Amino acid sequence: MDELFDVAVIGAGMAGIIAARDLSTKGHKVVLLEARDRLGGRTHMDDACGTVLDMGGGYVHWTQPYTWSELKRHGILVNPPMEGGRHYWLADGAVHSGSAEEFYGIVSPLLERMFADSRLRFPLPFDHAAVDNAEIENETIEDRINSLNLSSYERDVLESVLSGLVHSYKDHGIAQLLQSAATYFGNYGCFFETAGSWGIQGGTKSLIDAILAETTARIFLSTPVSSIVDEGSKVTIETRDGRQFYARSTIVALPLNTISDVHISPDLPAMARSMIAKKNPTMAGKLWIRIRGEVEPFSIATPAGKYPLNAIRTEKYLNGDTLALCMCSDDAAIRAENAQGVQTALEKFIPGIEVVDIAYHSWVADEFAKGGWMMNRPGFFTTGAVELRKPHGNIQFAGGDISESEAGSIEGALSSGAHAARTVSIKLAKRETAQL
Ligand SMILES: Cc1cc2nc3c(=O)[nH]c(=O)nc-3n(C[C@H](O)[C@H](O)[C@H](O)COP(=O)(O)OP(=O)(O)OC[C@H]3O[C@@H](n4cnc5c(N)ncnc54)[C@H](O)[C@@H]3O)c2cc1C
């Protein structure tokens, strides 16, 4: 295609979609290139358990500025979480249960100790360089938990509360979690409410459709990009089937774990290359479970690596049955599960429970994701991600995986995509002025 676009946006997840919308509504000529035959990336709704469910990212919150402004702009509301219910947790190999007050009575002091320094480390959560955090950048979540000198019971309880977000405590750095807590006044519980409680009415598709209705970008689906070459005066983008697209500037809004599948020239700085090579370690996923009958609401938490199901919660009633959602820290373990296996795992906590159906999309096995939500490795959150966010000639990276605010979320993707669009738009305007 000989046409020269102002901007080529590569990857149509939330980051790419918002970047394409913002740039095209500003009058730029934009092309959006997406590998899949659909838009939305790691936010995707599918027929599952007798209804349509968000199989990837789904929860949002009114405290998230970019997300909330989009939802308000399009008149989309959020669904409240299912209230109440009994809590169950696995600690010291045994099942424990209690009311929410009893559970949080044990959990809250542990979380307070774990995140005590979050606001000192990230006093300005939107500016990761406000304080020198080199000292903690290599600290893992496991190191942090070890430093608290907990009993094995306390350790299991603390690991259970964190298990909805992690793959393994040794693979993730503590820095991202500290910054997440700092964003919510140093309170991990507040952060956790934003991360996993309120779903979008109509699901993520309603938001994606609304954003798309505003864009004039040319959209090419089933168009995986294989190479991006910045030649100075223009960027040449080649697809796997040999087509070429040309643009003055490019926004690369790909999952971190698929960037290495694309040849990028000129080479990126060492720290950015290293982050791309080391990848996002979150090999985790989200399982939907349909349970027979309208059961009493419940919540179950187990430590990552010690049980196949980790953070389970009843979500809603559906035609006389109950839908529960489970965050599973290990994709490999859950991918092999069937409804009977999930029932056996649930019965340990709630005897007599009857699983009717389960639904799972493996984002790890998905060639255009190769992993779940972003939880940085130690050593990259305040280094490699910062490097990737900088402009590289006419190439600008974006995405929830490298976002400065709320990395690993829809909010992170939207804010990063909007920021990339603004940066590129300003640059294009400067270039045009210089040419006059
Ligand atoms: C199971 C799961 C649960 C989650 N839960 C939540 C939640 O409740 N709340 C929340 O806020 N966040 C959640 N997240 C995280 C959230 O979904 C992501 O942070 C966000 O969707 C990332 O958006 P993105 O646009 O940066 O990346 P993506 O959505 O991954 O978009 C990147 C796009 O690039 C495309 N692509 C890949 N390779 C190529 C190529 N070579 N050429 C062209 N296109 C390519 C992909 O197909 C994709 O469409 C969850 C994620 C997962 C996986």
PDBQT file of the ligand as one rigid body, heavy atoms in Angstrom, charges set to zero:
ROOT
HETATM    1  C1  LIG A 501      -7.164 -12.936  32.277  1.00  0.00    +0.000 C 
HETATM    2  C2  LIG A 501      -6.951 -11.455  32.414  1.00  0.00    +0.000 A 
HETATM    3  C3  LIG A 501      -7.694 -10.751  33.356  1.00  0.00    +0.000 A 
HETATM    4  C4  LIG A 501      -7.515  -9.379  33.495  1.00  0.00    +0.000 A 
HETATM    5  N1  LIG A 501      -8.308  -8.689  34.364  1.00  0.00    +0.000 NA
HETATM    6  C5  LIG A 501      -8.267  -7.342  34.370  1.00  0.00    +0.000 A 
HETATM    7  C6  LIG A 501      -9.248  -6.593  35.071  1.00  0.00    +0.000 A 
HETATM    8  O1  LIG A 501     -10.187  -7.150  35.652  1.00  0.00    +0.000 OA
HETATM    9  N2  LIG A 501      -9.141  -5.237  35.059  1.00  0.00    +0.000 N 
HETATM   10  C7  LIG A 501      -8.158  -4.601  34.373  1.00  0.00    +0.000 A 
HETATM   11  O2  LIG A 501      -8.121  -3.361  34.399  1.00  0.00    +0.000 OA
HETATM   12  N3  LIG A 501      -7.225  -5.287  33.666  1.00  0.00    +0.000 NA
HETATM   13  C8  LIG A 501      -7.289  -6.635  33.635  1.00  0.00    +0.000 A 
HETATM   14  N4  LIG A 501      -6.404  -7.343  32.865  1.00  0.00    +0.000 N 
HETATM   15  C9  LIG A 501      -5.342  -6.611  32.154  1.00  0.00    +0.000 C 
HETATM   16  C10 LIG A 501      -5.863  -5.895  30.928  1.00  0.00    +0.000 C 
HETATM   17  O3  LIG A 501      -6.709  -6.743  30.192  1.00  0.00    +0.000 OA
HETATM   18  C11 LIG A 501      -4.685  -5.459  30.067  1.00  0.00    +0.000 C 
HETATM   19  O4  LIG A 501      -3.761  -4.716  30.834  1.00  0.00    +0.000 OA
HETATM   20  C12 LIG A 501      -5.100  -4.597  28.887  1.00  0.00    +0.000 C 
HETATM   21  O5  LIG A 501      -6.220  -5.132  28.242  1.00  0.00    +0.000 OA
HETATM   22  C13 LIG A 501      -3.920  -4.468  27.927  1.00  0.00    +0.000 C 
HETATM   23  O6  LIG A 501      -4.288  -3.709  26.807  1.00  0.00    +0.000 OA
HETATM   24  P1  LIG A 501      -3.201  -3.387  25.691  1.00  0.00    +0.000 P 
HETATM   25  O7  LIG A 501      -3.911  -2.650  24.625  1.00  0.00    +0.000 OA
HETATM   26  O8  LIG A 501      -2.015  -2.777  26.295  1.00  0.00    +0.000 OA
HETATM   27  O9  LIG A 501      -2.716  -4.813  25.180  1.00  0.00    +0.000 OA
HETATM   28  P2  LIG A 501      -3.583  -5.993  24.381  1.00  0.00    +0.000 P 
HETATM   29  O10 LIG A 501      -4.986  -5.905  24.867  1.00  0.00    +0.000 OA
HETATM   30  O11 LIG A 501      -2.846  -7.212  24.578  1.00  0.00    +0.000 OA
HETATM   31  O12 LIG A 501      -3.552  -5.451  22.910  1.00  0.00    +0.000 OA
HETATM   32  C14 LIG A 501      -2.452  -5.678  22.067  1.00  0.00    +0.000 C 
HETATM   33  C15 LIG A 501      -2.952  -6.044  20.685  1.00  0.00    +0.000 C 
HETATM   34  O13 LIG A 501      -1.822  -6.311  19.849  1.00  0.00    +0.000 OA
HETATM   35  C16 LIG A 501      -2.186  -7.376  18.978  1.00  0.00    +0.000 C 
HETATM   36  N5  LIG A 501      -0.976  -7.967  18.423  1.00  0.00    +0.000 N 
HETATM   37  C17 LIG A 501      -0.100  -8.833  19.002  1.00  0.00    +0.000 A 
HETATM   38  N6  LIG A 501       0.908  -9.107  18.162  1.00  0.00    +0.000 NA
HETATM   39  C18 LIG A 501       0.674  -8.419  17.011  1.00  0.00    +0.000 A 
HETATM   40  C19 LIG A 501       1.360  -8.271  15.780  1.00  0.00    +0.000 A 
HETATM   41  N7  LIG A 501       2.511  -8.906  15.520  1.00  0.00    +0.000 N 
HETATM   42  N8  LIG A 501       0.832  -7.454  14.839  1.00  0.00    +0.000 NA
HETATM   43  C20 LIG A 501      -0.323  -6.786  15.049  1.00  0.00    +0.000 A 
HETATM   44  N9  LIG A 501      -1.013  -6.895  16.203  1.00  0.00    +0.000 NA
HETATM   45  C21 LIG A 501      -0.522  -7.692  17.181  1.00  0.00    +0.000 A 
HETATM   46  C22 LIG A 501      -2.983  -8.293  19.840  1.00  0.00    +0.000 C 
HETATM   47  O14 LIG A 501      -3.777  -9.183  19.081  1.00  0.00    +0.000 OA
HETATM   48  C23 LIG A 501      -3.809  -7.303  20.664  1.00  0.00    +0.000 C 
HETATM   49  O15 LIG A 501      -5.055  -7.031  20.043  1.00  0.00    +0.000 OA
HETATM   50  C24 LIG A 501      -6.550  -8.706  32.700  1.00  0.00    +0.000 A 
HETATM   51  C25 LIG A 501      -5.804  -9.421  31.758  1.00  0.00    +0.000 A 
HETATM   52  C26 LIG A 501      -6.005 -10.780  31.613  1.00  0.00    +0.000 A 
HETATM   53  C27 LIG A 501      -5.206 -11.534  30.577  1.00  0.00    +0.000 C 
ENDROOT
TORSDOF 0
